[in-house]
Structure formats: C-alpha cells, structure tokens
C-alpha cells in the first residue's frame, strides 16, 4: 500500500506524480528530454541505461517498465535487454555501450566512483561528451526516480502484460503526455 494517497487502480510512478502535479511536470519533462530528446544515443539505448540503473537499484517497477519501453524501440529486443540486465559483458552490445553502462553503474553506486580513466575509456571507444553527459544524467535521474517509486511504496504490478502495454505506450508516446 502506498505511503501517500494515490488514485484508485493506479500504479507506479504515475500514481505518485498525480499527488503533486507541480512536481510531476518537471520530473516528466526531464524524463522526456533525457529519453526522447535529441541525442546521438538511440532512444532504445537511453531506455536501456534507465532500465539497467533501475535494476541495480532493485526498483522492480522502473526496471520492468523501462525494459519494456527499450525492447519496443528500434534496435532492441527482449533478449538483448534481459542479457544486459544480467551482465554487460555480452558480445551483442558495442564496446562504447559497455563503457557507458560501466559509467552508469558507477553513478548509480556513488557518482564519485566515476574516474578520469572511465571517461577516457568511453571516449576511446567512441563516446562523445554529450553521450557521457546524458549517461551520467540518466543514471542520476533514474536513481532519483527509483527512490521516489520505492520510497513511497508505489504499487508495482506483477502482470507481465501490464508492462508490455506500458512499454509500448512509452515507446510510442514518450513521457510528455499524461
């Protein structure tokens, strides 16, 4: 049961956002900008970073919803997303993406864990400054979103079909329409 009043039959972050629309607006704008705005990282790659960080934060709702969003975007599959959530040491993702996920993991743990060597390695493997910036900001923002969802005990559906529908919706519509 959520720690604050939420709309009946609502779940996840959406139920919490409805509690204070004035805080919901900038949170959703940030998600829209990070995950759907202009970037040389694909939308699928950015959703994958969000799902990866959420999985490391043990936030089931965010892991499942952003995983489903990722695999509903071009260039991603369920198998790839599940593989990355289990280990970034798989041959089906680029070395650049592995380096960015390594940075995201360090941000998730403690932002000060990111070293000059981590950044140099990502650059050596083709990441540009915008991609590094966006990876760090996605990891930071999703650590906040994960703690928001879990800290207020948002309802987390257990039905896979709920996440399938949510992922398809997010892939098609993004985060600006609620």
N, C-alpha and C positions, 0 to 999 in steps of 0.2 A: 504494500500500500504506500503510495507516495507520501512524503512528509508534508506536502502542501496540497491545498485543494486543486484538483485538475478536472477538466471536462469529463463527463461520463464517456466511457468507451474510447478514450484517447490513450495514447501510449507514447513512450519515448520522449525525445526532446520536444516534439511538437506540443505535447500536453503541458510541459513546463513553460514553454515560450508563451503560451496563451495566458499564463498567470500575470505576466507583466509585459504587455506589448511594447512599452517604451524601451525595454532592454532587449526584447526579441528582435526588433528592427535592426540594430547594428550587428547583432550576432548573425543574423541571416544574411545581411549584406556582406559581412566578412566571409562567410562560407561561400556565397555566390562568387565573390571576387576571386577567392583562392582556388575554388574547384571548377569554375566555369568561365572565369575571366581570361583575358589574353595571356598566353604563356607558350613557351616553346615545349613545355611538358604537355603531353596529351591530357585530356580530361580523365581518361582511364588511369593514367599514371598517377595523377594527383589524387584520385579516389583511392587508388591502391595505397598510397602513402597514408591517407587518412585511416583506411581500414587496418593497415599494418600497425600504426601507432595505437589505435583503439584496441587492437588485440593484445598488444604489450601492456596496455593499461587495464586489461581484463574487463573492458566495457562491452558486454555482450550486445547490447542494442546497437551501439555505433559500429562495432565490428561487423555485425551481420548486415546492417543497412548499407554501409559504405562498400562492403564486399559486393553486395548485390548490385549497387549502382555501378561499380567498376566493371563487373562482367556483363553489364548491359550496354557498355560503351565499346566503340570500335577498338580492335586490337587486344581485347581482354577476353578471357574465358574463365569459367568457374574453376577449371583445373589449374590454370595459372594462378589465379587469386589464392586458392587454397594452398597451393605449393609455396607461394611467397609467405603466407601467414605462418607456415610451418618452418620455413628456412629460406633465407635469401641466397643461400649457396646452391642455387639451381641453375642449370645451363640455359633455361628458357628466358631469362631476363638479361638485359645488357649489363656490361660492367659498370657503365655510368649509373644505371638504375640501382645496382647493388651499392655503389658508393653513396648515392643519395639516401637510400634506405638505411645505410650504416649511420649517416649523419642524423637522420630522423630518429633512429633508435637511441642515439646518444642524447639528443634533445629531450626525448621522452623521459630518459633516466635523470638527466641533470644537464642543462644547457652548457654548463662549464666543462662538460666532458668532451665537447667538440674541440678538436685540436687543429692547429695550422696544417698538420700532416693530413688530417681528414679532408680539409678543404683543398689542399694541393692535389691529393689523390683524385678527388671528384673532378677538379679542373683538368688534370692529366687525362682523365677518361672521357672528357668532352663536355662536362657540365659547365654552363656559363654562370655568371654571377646572379642573374635573375632566377635561374633554376635552384641554385644554392639558397638564395633568399627565400624563395617560395617553399622549398622543402622545410627549412627551419620554421617558417611561419605556420605552415600546415601542421607540423609536429607540435608546435606550441599551442596553436588554437585547438587542435583536437585533444590535447591533454586537458585543456580547459573544458571543452565540451563534454569529454568523458567524465570528468569530475562533477560537472553540473548534473548530468544524467544520473550518475550513480550516487552522488551526494544527496540528491533529493529523492532517491529511490523511485525513479520513473518506472512505470510499468514496462516490462520487457516481454513482448510476445514470444511464445515458444514455437509457433506455427511457421514453418519454412515458407509457406505460401504468402504470408504477410510480408516477409522480407522480399520475396520475388516481386510482388506488386509495388512495394516501396522502392526497390532498386530500379525497376522500370520507370516509375514515375520520376524519380530523381534524375535518371539518365536523360529523360526526355524534357523535363521542365526545370531542372536546377533547383535553386534554393530561394529564388526571389518571389515565388508565387505560393501563397499560403491562404 
